[in-house]
Amino acid sequence: MSHPSTAMRPFGDPLAIVRYVDVAIVVLAAPFVVLMGAPVLGYVAGAAAWIVNRVLGTAAERVARKKADVRAAIGLNMGTLLLRAWIVALTILVVGLAGRRQDGLMAAVLLLVAFTVYFAMSLIVRPLEGRDSKR
């Protein structure tokens, strides 16, 4: 007999929508950026950097969860965290130097907004994940 909480979730992760709100906001902002005449190069670079950042973070978390050695899991997460920070910083720097300063500013603002939303959603989702796993 299946567990009641899994029987109610035929489509997988019930928190997926909340978990990826930051990515949705980044993607859905595209038409507004173009219509407002904002720096498209900065937006595209920032959006690409954020999506790559999230893919790396999600992949690292999945691999780390499977590690038997806690130190190896922490090391993997810390290494990935440093890599992700470098991706963000270098994206802002390169776009600001390759394009106009406004492009760098656009990338920085987009990445800041995306991170803020991601951080807020992770604060909401983490306690719910713990509750769900105890059922």
C-alpha positions in Angstrom: 0.0 0.0 0.0 1.3 3.4 -0.9 2.0 6.1 1.7 -0.8 8.7 1.9 1.5 11.6 1.2 2.9 10.0 -2.0 -0.5 9.0 -3.3 -1.5 12.6 -3.3 1.5 13.7 -5.4 1.4 11.9 -8.7 3.4 14.6 -10.5 6.5 14.6 -8.4 7.7 17.5 -6.3 4.8 19.5 -4.9 7.2 22.4 -4.1 8.8 22.6 -7.5 6.9 25.8 -8.4 8.0 27.6 -5.3 11.5 26.1 -5.6 12.1 27.7 -9.0 10.2 31.0 -8.7 13.5 32.8 -9.2 14.2 31.2 -12.6 10.6 31.9 -13.7 10.9 35.6 -12.7 14.2 35.8 -14.6 12.7 34.3 -17.8 9.4 36.1 -17.6 11.2 39.5 -17.2 12.5 39.3 -20.8 9.6 41.0 -22.6 9.6 43.8 -20.1 13.3 44.3 -20.5 13.0 44.6 -24.2 9.8 46.8 -24.1 11.4 49.2 -21.6 14.5 49.6 -23.7 16.7 48.3 -20.8 20.2 46.9 -21.7 19.4 43.5 -23.4 23.1 42.3 -23.3 23.2 42.7 -19.5 19.9 41.0 -19.1 20.8 38.0 -21.4 24.2 37.6 -19.7 22.7 37.9 -16.2 19.9 35.5 -17.0 22.3 32.9 -18.5 24.6 33.2 -15.5 21.7 32.7 -13.1 20.3 29.7 -14.9 23.8 28.1 -15.1 24.2 28.9 -11.4 21.0 27.2 -10.5 21.7 24.1 -12.6 25.1 23.8 -10.9 23.7 24.3 -7.5 20.9 21.7 -8.0 23.3 19.2 -9.5 25.8 19.6 -6.6 23.0 19.2 -4.0 21.8 16.0 -5.6 25.3 14.6 -5.7 26.1 15.7 -2.2 23.0 14.0 -0.8 24.2 10.7 -2.2 27.6 11.0 -0.5 28.1 8.7 2.5 30.9 10.9 3.8 29.5 14.1 5.3 32.9 15.9 4.8 32.9 15.0 1.1 29.3 16.4 0.8 30.2 19.6 2.6 33.4 20.0 0.5 31.4 19.5 -2.7 28.8 22.1 -1.7 31.4 24.6 -0.6 33.4 24.2 -3.8 30.3 24.6 -5.9 29.3 27.6 -3.9 32.7 29.3 -4.6 32.4 28.4 -8.3 28.9 29.9 -8.4 30.1 33.1 -6.8 32.9 33.5 -9.3 30.4 32.9 -12.2 28.2 35.8 -10.9 31.1 38.1 -10.3 32.8 37.4 -13.6 29.6 37.8 -15.5 29.0 41.3 -14.1 32.6 42.3 -14.8 32.9 40.9 -18.3 29.5 42.3 -19.4 30.3 45.7 -17.9 33.6 45.8 -19.7 32.5 44.2 -23.0 29.3 46.3 -23.3 28.3 49.5 -21.7 28.4 50.1 -18.0 24.6 49.9 -18.1 24.8 46.3 -19.3 26.9 45.4 -16.3 24.5 47.2 -14.0 21.6 45.4 -15.6 23.3 42.0 -15.1 24.1 43.0 -11.4 20.5 44.1 -10.7 19.0 41.0 -12.3 21.4 38.7 -10.4 20.7 40.5 -7.1 16.9 40.2 -7.6 17.2 36.6 -8.6 19.4 35.7 -5.6 17.0 37.6 -3.3 14.0 35.7 -4.5 15.9 32.4 -4.4 17.1 33.0 -0.9 13.6 34.0 0.3 12.0 30.9 -1.3 14.7 28.6 0.2 13.9 30.0 3.6 10.2 29.0 3.0 10.9 25.7 1.3 13.5 24.2 3.7 11.2 23.9 6.7 8.5 22.4 4.5 10.9 19.8 3.2 11.7 18.7 6.7 8.1 18.3 7.5 7.3 16.4 4.4 10.1 13.9 5.0 8.9 13.1 8.5 5.5 11.9 7.2 
